[in-house]
Amino acid sequence: MVQELRSSRNVLRRGTGIALALSVALASVSPVAAQSLTDRFKSLFGGKSDEPAEPKPAPAPGQPTDDEIDCPQVTVRSGASTYAVGASGKPAVGSDIRFQATITKMARECARGGAGITTRIGIQGRVIAGPAGAPATVEVPLRVAVVQGGIGEKVIASKAYRTTVEMSEGGSVPFTFVAEDLTYPVPSAATADSYIFYVGFDPQALSPEPKARKKK
């Protein structure tokens, strides 16, 4: 009877030790695991979401601050909000869809430099597996453009990007991408209000760039 009580106490102690170890392990990773996708998206533009952003250096005398720069609104280009891929040789319709990507959130930041205005365009989206089954990794093609709106839109700058998304067993994976190298000339005061950032999916971004012809 005494031996049974001792063995049961040992089991309880071991169980308590395991539970304590698990609680410590969970506590050590919970800040990262609990960080929401929105927090990670915000951190791309100002460090960690729970810490104040580092102060920016003061502009040169006579130069406008970043707050005074008119940073255009960002929106999704009409017809480019989704990107679907079908099974080999089949259109992305119904049960033949392998996966579909959508854009869910955007953000932008502008800063003036020697080459003009440099932008940071953040794109947040999600890739969902389709009935035909998604591959292990998905290449998502994106395009960011600066456009002067009005009668007859004028493209000021445009650049294609791609990002790789690793799919999970759940079949629904978020992705975040930041385009940091799009630069365009400072617009005049008369046209600045008509500028807009367009983002969207662009399948042509997955095509290899044409090779330059060799001179004879």
Sequence and secondary structure as in RCSB ss.txt:
>XXXX:A:sequence
MVQELRSSRNVLRRGTGIALALSVALASVSPVAAQSLTDRFKSLFGGKSDEPAEPKPAPAPGQPTDDEIDCPQVT
VRSGASTYAVGASGKPAVGSDIRFQATITKMARECARGGAGITTRIGIQGRVIAGPAGAPATVEVPLRVAVVQGG
IGEKVIASKAYRTTVEMSEGGSVPFTFVAEDLTYPVPSAATADSYIFYVGFDPQALSPEPKARKKK
>XXXX:A:secstr
 HHHHHHHHHHHHHHHHHHHHHHHHHHHHHHHHT  HHHHHHHHHHS TTS         TT   GGGS   EEE
E TT SEEEEESTTS S GGGEEEEEEEEEEEEEEEEETTEEEEEEEEEEEEEE TT   SEEEEEEEEEEEE S
SS EEEEEEEEEEEEE  TTSEEEEEEEEEEEEE    TTTGGGEEEEEEE GGGGS         
